[in-house]
Amino acid sequence: MSQSLSRALQILIELGEGERSLDQVAASLEVHKTTAMRLLHTLEADRFVRRDDRQRYHLGSRLFALGAAALSQHAIRDVAQPHLTRLAAETGGQAVHLAAYENGTAIYLAKVESTHSVRMYSRVGLPAALHATAVGKVLVAGLPPGEQEAVVAGIDFRPFTSRTIPDAAGYHEVLARTREQGWAEDAAEHEDFINCVGAPVRDEAGRVVAAVSVSVPDVILPRDGVRALVPQLLAATEAISADWAGRSS
């Protein structure tokens, strides 16, 4: 990959996390401001980036179109959506996510927002931390052993909260438990006040193709209350798996 292309992609990833100034982009790329400005102007000309009247940069309209096209190409999303909506309703209006593994990353493909005023930070199209989210653990646990080992070796184990898994040894233990019990848990490991359970969606050969999670603020349900939602979660993922296998056959 060329250096300019790599830097342009890094800019888009940065802007996916929020608006940035020219100085912030240059600092992130570790380049002079003139280099950052040249890249930004190129991206702006093709509508991949837009600049507001405060000289702050945002993702542009062309990326929204590409993002919508990318999501539409994930057929599992269409198969899962009615089940996700039903699961959210059956669990009392909790947030429900669908995620898939893609080139070393877990990506949120769909989200049913919570009906409660307290909500978690997550957006469709953004990555989910592999070591700190229920969907991340489910997806990594479902990888073939060799690929799984390579993925775990590449995780930096960033501590999002005091409960985040700190190292590969602890993570391997969690992955083994996830495979054994058929679901994973995020016990306030990504956000301090959010507990979450996740389970796999499988194809007709039993391979994990996606993961579904239910996330609940601790002011709504305690951790044990979230765990009590696992039977409903598993019923939903089994239904999605059956529909997916039927569609693929």
Secondary structure, DSSP 4 states (H G I P E B T S, - for coil): --HHHHHHHHHHHHHHTS-EEHHHHHHHHTS-HHHHHHHHHHHHHTTSEEE-TTSEEEE-HHHHHHHHHHHHT-HHHHHHHHHHHHHHHHTTS-EEEEEEEETTEEEEEEEE--SSSS-----TTSEE-TTTSHHHHHHHHTS-HHHHHHHHHT-----SSTTS--SHHHHHHHHHHHHHHS-EEEESSSSTTEEEEEEEEE-TTS-EEEEEEEEEETTTS-HHHHHTTHHHHHHHHHHHHHHHHHHH-
